[in-house]
Amino acid sequence: MDRLDKISGLAIVLLIITAVVLISSHMGEAGPDSIVHERKALAERPAVNGEMAEELKLIRTLIEANTLDRAEALTRELMQKYPHEGEPHMMMGDISMRRQEPLKAMPEYRQAVDLNPDYLDKKTTLFQGKKLKVAVKEALTEIEKAIRLNPDDASMNSGRKNVYYLQRKIAGSCS
């Protein structure tokens, strides 16, 4: 063995010893299960209070019954009461989609996803990715039609930005 072989062998031994020391000193600190449990606890956390949960349940019932004006009024109240919660914005987007207005739904869905990114995480109970994907596709179709008719429409260009933003968020979400 020449000098270079001895130095490289010593370096390998030192690297192995260092790796063993680091691994043994950090064992048990964090495992993949702890992250999953933290996410589940966060996703299943109750709403800000019981009142919001009850109102959300009522809004869902109103949307399913096609009483959209009443559902919209209640949702706007919730948006004012809880400005940092994503659920009222998600409901407002659902109301717009039920009215066949995907362009009006996009800013609401964007706000909901910005306030609570778990709507795009398949590992949480809040996952809404499939619904958002369909809504984005419908909105993009409408925008493309409108832009073909009037290429200088500023509202369509801003709507397209919202749609593209949501597409990027959906594409980059956890799978």
N, C-alpha and C positions, 0 to 999 in steps of 0.2 A: 504494500500500500504506500502510495506516495503522499505527499503533504496535502494535496488537494482532496484526496479521498478521506483523509483523517478529518479535515476541516468540515467537509460536507456531512460526514457521519455525525460529528459532534453537533452540527447545526440541526440535523434531523432529530437527534435525541433531545436537544433543548426545546425544540418546537413541540415534541410529543409531551414532554414534562409540563410545559407551559399550558398546553391544551387541557391536559388532565387536571391541573390545578384550577384553571378557569371553570371548567365544567363542574368539577366537584364543589367549588365555592358558590356556584349559582344554582345548584340543584334544588328543586322545590320552590323556587321563587315564583315562577309563572309557567303555567302549562296551558295548552290549547283549551282545556276544559274551563279554566277560569274565565277566559275571554267570552266563551259561549254563555256561561252562566251570567256574567255581567250584562251581556246583550239581551238575554231573555228577561232579566229583571228590569232592564230599562224599557224594553218593548212592552212588557206586560204591566208597566207601572200604571196606576189608575190615572185618569184624567186629572186636570188641575183640582177639580172637586167633583163630587157626585152630581151636582147640578149640571155641569157641562156634559157628563156622560149621559144623563137622562135626556138632555136637550138634543144631543147627537142622535140618540136612539129615535126620538120623535122626528127629527129631520129626515132620517133614513126612511122611516115609515111614510112620511109625507111625500118623499121623492118616489117611492115605490107606488104610492097611490096617485101619482101625477098631480098633486096639489103643490105645484112648483112655486106659485107666488108666496104662499104661506111659508114654505120651506126656505125660500130666499130671504124673506124678512127675518126669520129666526136665525138663519146663518149669518146675516149681516150684524145682528145683535151680538152673536157669539164672537164675530171678528172684532167688534169693538171692545168687548169685555176681555178677550184673551188675544191680544195682538201678536203674541209670540208663540202661538200654537198653530200647527199646520193643519189640523183636522178641519176647522171651519173653511179654510181655503180649498181643501180637497172636496168638501161637500159642495162648495160654490161651483167648482169645476164640474162636479157630477150633475148639478142642476143645469148648467149650460149645455153639457153633453146631452142631457135628456131633452132639452129644447132644440136639439140639432144645431147648436151654435158652437162648434169646436174652436173657432177663433177666440171666442170670449172665454173659453175654458182654459186656454193655454197660459195666460198670465196667472190665473188662480192656481193651476197645477204647478207652475214654476215656483210660485211663492210657497206652496205647501212643501215642495221638495227641498227648497232652500231652508225652510224652518225645521224640517225633519227629514234628513236624508234616508232614514230607515224605510221610507216608502219605496225605495228602490233596492232594498236589501232582502234577498230571498230568504235569508236566515231569520228574519223577524216575522212576527205575526202581523205587522203593519204593511207588508209587501203589497204594492199596487202597480207593479211594473207592467204587467200584461195589459191592464186597463189603460195605462198611460201610453203604451206603445200603440194601441188601437187609436186612441184620441189624437196622438201626434200624426199618425198616418192620414186620418181624416182631415185634420187641419192643414196638413201639407198639400193634400189634393185640392182643397178649397183655395189655398193661397196661390198655387200654381195656376189655377183657372183664372183667378182675379188678376194676377200679374200678366197673363197672356192678353187679357182685355185692356188693362191699363198698366203698363210697365212703370209708370212714375208714381204710383200710389204709395204714399209714405206709410199709411197705416198697415198695408200689406207687407211692406219691407220690415217694419218693426215686429209684426206678427211672425214673419219668417225667422227673425232673430230669436224670438221665444221658442219657436218650434225647433230650430237647430240647437238651441241651448238644451232643451229637454232631450233631444236625440243624443247629444253627447253625454248627458247625465245617465241616460238609460244604457247607452253602450258601455259606459265606464262603471256601471254599478256592479255590485258583488254578484257573482253567479254561482 
